[in-house]
Amino acid sequence: MADVLWAFSLAKAVKGHPFHVSDESEEKTYSAQMKQDGGFSDVRLFAEQGGASVVQGLEGDVYLAAGNILVYDPSFQLGACP
């Protein structure tokens, strides 16, 4: 992961829940866990695609705005937009 990510949106990180950030210039999306001190741990590559924005739905699906809306299920599998 790069030292600096090129991101275009802000999102609330919640302790104990996955947090996703997308880098449009690197075309990658990462997942992390928020620690009690506000830092992040378990940072890992989530998808080999990046976009302008990424959000997680209530059911755990991850929506990535990358030209189209790409939908990933909680097991990181790319699905179809409902």
N, CA, C and O of each residue as an XYZ file, in Angstrom:
328
protein
N       0.847     -1.165      0.000
C       0.000      0.000      0.000
C       0.898      1.235      0.000
O       1.927      1.268      0.675
N       0.501      2.234     -0.755
C       1.272      3.469     -0.846
C       1.223      4.232      0.474
O       0.307      4.044      1.274
N       2.213      5.094      0.697
C       2.225      5.928      1.904
C       1.093      6.946      1.890
O       0.580      7.323      2.943
N       0.701      7.393      0.693
C      -0.371      8.371      0.532
C      -1.377      7.813     -0.458
O      -0.998      7.350     -1.534
N      -2.663      7.853     -0.104
C      -3.728      7.396     -1.005
C      -4.442      8.589     -1.603
O      -4.610      9.607     -0.932
N      -4.857      8.485     -2.826
C      -5.585      9.524     -3.537
C      -7.065      9.205     -3.391
O      -7.614      8.437     -4.181
N      -7.715      9.785     -2.392
C      -9.125      9.498     -2.109
C      -9.962     10.763     -2.263
O      -9.457     11.870     -2.076
N     -11.241     10.602     -2.604
C     -12.109     11.737     -2.883
C     -13.296     11.868     -1.943
O     -14.177     12.691     -2.188
N     -13.345     11.096     -0.895
C     -14.492     11.182      0.001
C     -14.047     10.922      1.440
O     -12.957     10.408      1.693
N     -14.911     11.287      2.355
C     -14.686     11.028      3.768
C     -15.728     10.030      4.238
O     -16.867     10.043      3.771
N     -15.340      9.175      5.154
C     -16.278      8.201      5.700
C     -15.974      8.005      7.179
O     -14.832      8.144      7.616
N     -16.987      7.688      7.924
C     -16.835      7.447      9.354
C     -16.287      6.040      9.572
O     -16.809      5.069      9.024
N     -15.242      5.941     10.366
C     -14.697      4.642     10.762
C     -15.258      4.295     12.133
O     -15.260      5.133     13.035
N     -15.732      3.070     12.294
C     -16.343      2.623     13.539
C     -15.490      1.491     14.128
O     -15.185      0.515     13.443
N     -15.115      1.633     15.387
C     -14.315      0.601     16.050
C     -15.018     -0.745     15.967
O     -16.222     -0.854     16.202
N     -14.234     -1.775     15.625
C     -14.771     -3.124     15.553
C     -15.437     -3.463     14.233
O     -15.910     -4.587     14.062
N     -15.490     -2.533     13.299
C     -16.093     -2.776     11.988
C     -15.052     -2.548     10.902
O     -14.154     -1.724     11.068
N     -15.164     -3.272      9.791
C     -14.222     -3.039      8.692
C     -14.346     -1.614      8.159
O     -15.429     -1.031      8.155
N     -13.231     -1.072      7.714
C     -13.200      0.235      7.076
C     -12.539      0.052      5.716
O     -11.526     -0.637      5.602
N     -13.106      0.663      4.695
C     -12.574      0.526      3.344
C     -12.162      1.879      2.807
O     -12.824      2.888      3.051
N     -11.068      1.889      2.077
C     -10.614      3.103      1.398
C     -10.177      2.699     -0.010
O      -9.533      1.669     -0.209
N     -10.544      3.534     -0.974
C     -10.249      3.241     -2.363
C      -9.293      4.283     -2.923
O      -9.447      5.478     -2.669
N      -8.314      3.832     -3.679
C      -7.347      4.713     -4.322
C      -7.550      4.617     -5.829
O      -7.194      3.620     -6.458
N      -8.127      5.670     -6.394
C      -8.439      5.667     -7.823
C      -7.181      5.646     -8.680
O      -7.159      4.992     -9.723
N      -6.130      6.353     -8.259
C      -4.922      6.417     -9.082
C      -4.174      5.080     -9.113
O      -3.613      4.718    -10.147
N      -4.157      4.345     -8.002
C      -3.517      3.022     -7.958
C      -4.465      1.919     -8.411
O      -4.037      0.792     -8.658
N      -5.758      2.242     -8.521
C      -6.799      1.276     -8.876
C      -6.804      0.089     -7.914
O      -6.792     -1.071     -8.323
N      -6.823      0.420     -6.619
C      -6.879     -0.608     -5.573
C      -7.786     -0.121     -4.446
O      -7.905      1.080     -4.200
N      -8.420     -1.070     -3.768
C      -9.239     -0.772     -2.605
C      -8.728     -1.621     -1.452
O      -8.439     -2.806     -1.619
N      -8.620     -1.005     -0.286
C      -8.074     -1.670      0.891
C      -9.129     -1.780      1.986
O     -10.079     -0.998      2.041
N      -8.940     -2.764      2.852
C      -9.792     -2.969      4.016
C      -8.904     -2.919      5.252
O      -7.752     -3.350      5.209
N      -9.435     -2.394      6.354
C      -8.679     -2.317      7.603
C      -9.649     -2.394      8.777
O     -10.860     -2.265      8.600
N      -9.115     -2.603      9.960
C      -9.882     -2.568     11.202
C      -9.423     -1.357     11.999
O      -8.231     -1.052     12.038
N     -10.357     -0.670     12.630
C     -10.013      0.478     13.458
C      -9.674     -0.018     14.865
O     -10.432     -0.776     15.471
N      -8.515      0.428     15.374
C      -8.083      0.055     16.718
C      -8.717      0.987     17.744
O      -9.293      2.013     17.382
N      -8.614      0.634     19.016
C      -9.177      1.441     20.098
C      -8.570      2.845     20.156
O      -9.230      3.796     20.575
N      -7.305      2.967     19.731
C      -6.650      4.284     19.779
C      -6.927      5.134     18.537
O      -6.391      6.235     18.410
N      -7.764      4.630     17.617
C      -8.110      5.387     16.420
C      -7.248      5.072     15.218
O      -7.551      5.514     14.110
N      -6.180      4.316     15.414
C      -5.339      3.892     14.293
C      -5.967      2.709     13.576
O      -7.049      2.254     13.947
N      -5.290      2.214     12.551
C      -5.814      1.085     11.784
C      -4.862     -0.088     11.849
O      -3.643      0.085     11.887
N      -5.428     -1.288     11.863
C      -4.643     -2.515     11.840
C      -5.233     -3.442     10.781
O      -6.294     -3.167     10.221
N      -4.545     -4.522     10.522
C      -5.004     -5.539      9.570
C      -5.335     -4.909      8.210
O      -6.338     -5.257      7.586
N      -4.486     -3.985      7.760
C      -4.691     -3.364      6.453
C      -4.328     -4.379      5.379
O      -3.229     -4.935      5.381
N      -5.265     -4.616      4.458
C      -5.003     -5.584      3.394
C      -5.720     -5.169      2.123
O      -6.682     -4.401      2.147
N      -5.231     -5.691      1.025
C      -5.838     -5.417     -0.264
C      -7.215     -6.068     -0.309
O      -7.344     -7.267     -0.059
N      -8.227     -5.300     -0.619
C      -9.591     -5.799     -0.704
C      -9.961     -6.120     -2.147
O     -10.564     -7.159     -2.417
N      -9.598     -5.222     -3.088
C      -9.946     -5.430     -4.497
C      -8.897     -4.783     -5.389
O      -8.341     -3.737     -5.055
N      -8.639     -5.406     -6.510
C      -7.701     -4.874     -7.509
C      -8.396     -3.847     -8.394
O      -8.113     -3.760     -9.589
N      -9.299     -3.074     -7.816
C      -9.982     -1.985     -8.500
C     -10.120     -0.853     -7.510
O     -10.328     -1.073     -6.317
N     -10.005      0.351     -8.010
C     -10.179      1.521     -7.170
C     -11.155      2.464     -7.834
O     -11.390      2.379     -9.040
N     -11.717      3.352     -7.060
C     -12.684      4.284     -7.616
C     -12.770      5.553     -6.810
O     -11.953      5.808     -5.926
N     -13.771      6.342     -7.128
C     -13.947      7.644     -6.494
C     -14.493      7.524     -5.078
O     -14.269      8.414     -4.257
N     -15.205      6.437     -4.773
C     -15.828      6.304     -3.463
C     -16.087      4.834     -3.156
O     -16.241      4.013     -4.060
N     -16.131      4.521     -1.868
C     -16.447      3.166     -1.432
C     -17.231      3.253     -0.121
O     -16.868      4.019      0.772
N     -18.299      2.474     -0.006
C     -19.108      2.419      1.212
C     -19.487      0.970      1.492
O     -19.491      0.129      0.593
N     -19.803      0.697      2.756
C     -20.267     -0.630      3.141
C     -21.724     -0.539      3.539
O     -22.107      0.325      4.328
N     -22.549     -1.440      2.987
C     -23.963     -1.488      3.307
C     -24.235     -2.205      4.609
O     -23.334     -2.804      5.197
N     -25.472     -2.148      5.060
C     -25.865     -2.761      6.333
C     -25.688     -4.274      6.346
O     -25.449     -4.857      7.403
N     -25.800     -4.915      5.191
C     -25.664     -6.370      5.108
C     -24.207     -6.806      4.951
O     -23.920     -8.002      4.892
N     -23.285     -5.839      4.884
C     -21.870     -6.159      4.752
C     -21.347     -6.077      3.332
O     -20.140     -6.203      3.124
N     -22.222     -5.866      2.328
C     -21.760     -5.694      0.959
C     -20.977     -4.391      0.848
O     -21.275     -3.421      1.546
N     -19.980     -4.370     -0.027
C     -19.147     -3.186     -0.239
C     -19.424     -2.670     -1.646
O     -19.334     -3.417     -2.620
N     -19.764     -1.378     -1.742
C     -20.115     -0.735     -3.007
C     -18.981      0.194     -3.404
O     -18.623      1.112     -2.666
N     -18.419     -0.057     -4.582
C     -17.283      0.705     -5.079
C     -17.693      1.461     -6.342
O     -18.098      0.854     -7.333
N     -17.585      2.790     -6.298
C     -17.900      3.626     -7.461
C     -16.643      3.737     -8.308
O     -15.728      4.492     -7.980
N     -16.603      2.983     -9.397
C     -15.433      2.947    -10.280
C     -15.913      2.961    -11.732
O     -15.723      1.989    -12.463
N     -16.531      4.058    -12.141
C     -17.144      4.129    -13.464
C     -18.546      3.573    -13.397
O     -19.506      4.256    -13.752
N     -18.671      2.353    -12.947
C     -19.946      1.703    -12.623
C     -19.941      1.454    -11.122
O     -18.926      1.667    -10.459
N     -21.060      1.007    -10.587
C     -21.109      0.607     -9.175
C     -20.789     -0.880     -9.110
O     -21.550     -1.710     -9.607
N     -19.672     -1.204     -8.502
C     -19.272     -2.596     -8.316
C     -19.677     -3.012     -6.915
O     -19.486     -2.259     -5.960
N     -20.230     -4.200     -6.789
C     -20.713     -4.683     -5.496
C     -19.935     -5.941     -5.119
O     -19.921     -6.929     -5.853
N     -19.288     -5.877     -3.952
C     -18.567     -7.027     -3.416
C     -19.312     -7.539     -2.195
O     -19.750     -6.750     -1.357
N     -19.459     -8.872     -2.088
C     -20.083     -9.419     -0.899
C     -19.049     -9.471      0.231
O     -17.868     -9.224     -0.008
N     -19.478     -9.791      1.463
C     -18.545     -9.776      2.596
C     -17.343    -10.723      2.448
O     -16.341    -10.555      3.143
N     -17.432    -11.713      1.552
C     -16.303    -12.626      1.329
C     -15.411    -12.146      0.180
O     -14.617    -12.920     -0.355
N     -15.542    -10.865     -0.200
C     -14.718    -10.208     -1.222
C     -15.013    -10.675     -2.646
O     -14.197    -10.457     -3.541
N     -16.160    -11.310     -2.873
C     -16.519    -11.758     -4.210
C     -17.297    -10.670     -4.933
O     -18.233    -10.092     -4.381
N     -16.903    -10.394     -6.177
C     -17.574     -9.387     -6.989
C     -18.905     -9.932     -7.465
O     -18.972    -11.028     -8.022
N     -19.967     -9.166     -7.247
C     -21.305     -9.563     -7.664
C     -21.892     -8.532     -8.588
O     -21.162     -7.751     -9.198
N     -23.191     -8.519     -8.699
C     -23.904     -7.577     -9.557
C     -24.599     -6.538     -8.720
O     -25.003     -6.808     -7.589
N     -24.741     -5.356     -9.265
C     -25.462     -4.294     -8.572
C     -26.945     -4.630     -8.578
O     -27.507     -4.920     -9.634
N     -27.595     -4.594     -7.400
C     -29.024     -4.953     -7.346
C     -29.890     -3.946     -8.085
O     -31.111     -4.101     -8.134
